[in-house]
């Protein structure tokens, strides 16, 4: 979650309440388990690590003063590194989805390029799994597991097709981080 929070701060400084709202909007019903305290703990850790700085405190007529955080230079570098990192073989769908949202919102990476890179990773893993299935067969315990791995990879590839369709229709990627 730290990398996502950092990426959401690329566009503009924010307070924890706003960041939580943006995460909830991105996750939909899956975000209902996101505790507001998680965002604040994450911001405190990021500040301690020197990746964000408290820019100011905003007074609210309806509630407590809110600390507004901004990205530091090191934080911006970390976002660029994270967006360039491969998702890895056990990437969670929600985690990758948040990476796409963060890429689009930050303007530091093109979501469709991330989808294509992930597709290449999955195809390579699928080819390896299918080769292993052919070698071991499916009529044994290891073969059954390998078949399950291959089916999961195929499902992830289908989901990436849906991601590609959706992101192709959204606001085009802009290097300046703008929305239109």
C-alpha positions as CSV (number, residue, x, y, z in Angstrom):
1,X,0.0,0.0,0.0
2,X,3.0,2.3,0.6
3,X,3.8,2.5,-3.1
4,X,0.2,3.2,-4.1
5,X,-0.1,6.1,-1.5
6,X,3.1,7.5,-2.8
7,X,1.9,7.4,-6.4
8,X,-1.4,9.1,-5.4
9,X,0.6,12.0,-4.0
10,X,2.4,12.6,-7.4
11,X,-0.5,14.6,-8.8
12,X,-0.9,16.8,-5.7
13,X,-0.4,17.0,-2.0
14,X,-3.2,15.4,0.0
15,X,-4.3,14.5,3.5
16,X,-5.1,10.9,4.7
17,X,-8.8,11.3,4.5
18,X,-8.6,12.3,0.8
19,X,-6.2,9.5,0.0
20,X,-8.4,6.9,1.7
21,X,-11.4,8.2,-0.4
22,X,-9.3,7.9,-3.6
23,X,-8.3,4.3,-2.7
24,X,-11.9,3.4,-1.9
25,X,-13.1,4.8,-5.2
26,X,-10.4,2.7,-7.0
27,X,-11.2,-0.5,-5.1
28,X,-15.0,-0.2,-5.0
29,X,-16.6,-2.9,-2.8
30,X,-13.2,-4.5,-2.2
31,X,-12.0,-1.4,-0.4
32,X,-14.6,-1.7,2.3
33,X,-12.1,-3.5,4.5
34,X,-9.6,-0.6,4.2
35,X,-9.3,0.9,7.6
36,X,-8.8,4.6,7.7
37,X,-6.0,4.1,10.3
38,X,-4.0,2.1,7.7
39,X,-3.6,5.2,5.5
40,X,-2.4,7.3,8.4
41,X,0.0,4.7,9.6
42,X,1.3,4.4,6.1
43,X,1.8,8.2,5.8
44,X,3.7,8.2,9.1
45,X,6.0,5.4,7.9
46,X,6.6,7.2,4.6
47,X,7.4,10.4,6.4
48,X,9.8,8.7,8.7
49,X,11.5,7.1,5.6
50,X,11.8,10.5,4.0
51,X,9.5,9.7,1.1
52,X,6.8,12.3,2.0
53,X,6.9,15.5,3.9
54,X,4.2,17.3,5.8
55,X,3.5,20.3,3.7
56,X,0.9,22.1,5.9
57,X,-2.1,21.6,8.2
58,X,-5.5,22.5,6.8
59,X,-8.2,23.6,9.2
60,X,-11.6,22.1,8.7
61,X,-14.8,23.7,9.7
62,X,-16.3,20.3,10.3
63,X,-13.5,18.3,11.9
64,X,-9.9,18.2,13.1
65,X,-7.0,19.9,11.4
66,X,-5.6,17.7,8.7
67,X,-2.0,17.2,7.8
68,X,-1.4,17.6,4.1
69,X,1.5,15.5,2.8
70,X,3.6,16.0,-0.3
71,X,6.0,13.8,-2.1
72,X,9.7,14.3,-1.5
73,X,12.3,13.8,-4.3
74,X,13.1,10.4,-2.9
75,X,9.4,9.6,-2.9
76,X,9.0,10.5,-6.6
77,X,12.0,8.3,-7.4
78,X,10.4,5.4,-5.5
79,X,7.2,5.8,-7.5
80,X,9.1,5.7,-10.8
81,X,11.0,2.5,-9.6
82,X,7.7,0.8,-8.5
83,X,5.9,1.5,-11.7
84,X,8.9,0.1,-13.6
85,X,9.0,-3.1,-11.5
86,X,7.5,-6.3,-12.9
87,X,4.4,-7.4,-11.1
88,X,6.0,-10.8,-10.3
89,X,4.6,-14.3,-10.5
90,X,2.3,-14.1,-7.6
91,X,0.9,-10.6,-8.1
92,X,-2.5,-10.0,-6.6
93,X,-5.2,-8.8,-9.0
94,X,-6.2,-5.9,-6.6
95,X,-2.6,-4.9,-6.2
96,X,-2.0,-4.8,-10.0
97,X,-5.3,-2.9,-10.4
98,X,-4.1,-0.3,-7.9
99,X,-0.8,0.0,-9.9
100,X,-2.8,0.8,-13.0
101,X,-4.9,3.4,-11.2
102,X,-1.7,4.9,-9.6
103,X,0.0,5.0,-13.0
104,X,-2.8,6.8,-14.6
105,X,-3.3,9.2,-11.8
106,X,0.4,10.0,-11.4
107,X,1.0,10.3,-15.1
108,X,4.3,8.6,-14.6
109,X,3.5,5.4,-16.6
110,X,1.0,4.4,-19.2
111,X,-1.5,1.8,-17.8
112,X,-1.7,0.1,-21.2
113,X,2.1,-0.4,-21.2
114,X,1.9,-1.9,-17.8
115,X,-0.9,-4.3,-19.0
116,X,1.3,-5.3,-21.9
117,X,4.3,-5.9,-19.7
118,X,2.2,-8.0,-17.4
119,X,0.8,-10.0,-20.3
120,X,4.3,-10.9,-21.4
121,X,5.2,-12.1,-17.9
122,X,2.0,-14.2,-17.7
123,X,2.5,-15.7,-21.2
124,X,6.1,-16.7,-20.3
125,X,4.9,-18.3,-17.0
126,X,2.0,-20.0,-18.8
127,X,4.3,-21.5,-21.4
128,X,6.5,-22.9,-18.6
129,X,3.5,-24.3,-16.7
130,X,2.1,-25.9,-19.8
131,X,5.5,-27.5,-20.7
132,X,5.7,-28.9,-17.1
133,X,2.1,-30.3,-17.4
134,X,3.1,-32.0,-20.7
135,X,6.2,-33.4,-19.0
136,X,4.4,-34.7,-15.9
137,X,0.9,-35.3,-17.2
138,X,-2.2,-34.5,-15.2
139,X,-2.9,-37.9,-13.8
140,X,-0.7,-37.4,-10.7
141,X,-0.7,-35.0,-7.8
142,X,2.1,-32.7,-9.1
143,X,0.4,-32.7,-12.5
144,X,-2.9,-31.7,-11.1
145,X,-1.2,-28.8,-9.3
146,X,0.6,-27.7,-12.5
147,X,-2.7,-27.8,-14.3
148,X,-4.3,-25.5,-11.7
149,X,-1.4,-23.1,-12.1
150,X,-1.9,-23.0,-15.9
151,X,-5.6,-22.4,-15.5
152,X,-5.0,-19.6,-13.1
153,X,-2.5,-17.9,-15.5
154,X,-5.1,-18.3,-18.3
155,X,-7.7,-16.6,-16.1
156,X,-5.3,-13.7,-15.3
157,X,-4.6,-13.3,-19.1
158,X,-8.4,-13.0,-19.7
159,X,-8.6,-10.4,-17.0
160,X,-5.8,-8.4,-18.6
161,X,-7.8,-8.3,-21.8
162,X,-10.7,-6.7,-19.8
163,X,-8.1,-4.2,-18.3
164,X,-6.9,-3.3,-21.7
165,X,-10.4,-2.7,-23.0
166,X,-11.3,-0.5,-20.1
167,X,-8.0,1.5,-19.9
168,X,-8.1,2.1,-23.7
169,X,-11.3,4.0,-23.3
170,X,-10.2,6.1,-20.3
171,X,-8.5,9.5,-20.4
172,X,-5.3,9.2,-22.4
173,X,-2.0,9.0,-20.6
174,X,-0.3,12.4,-20.3
175,X,3.3,12.9,-19.2
176,X,2.4,16.1,-17.3
177,X,0.1,14.1,-15.0
178,X,-3.0,16.1,-16.1
179,X,-6.4,14.7,-16.6
180,X,-7.3,15.8,-20.0
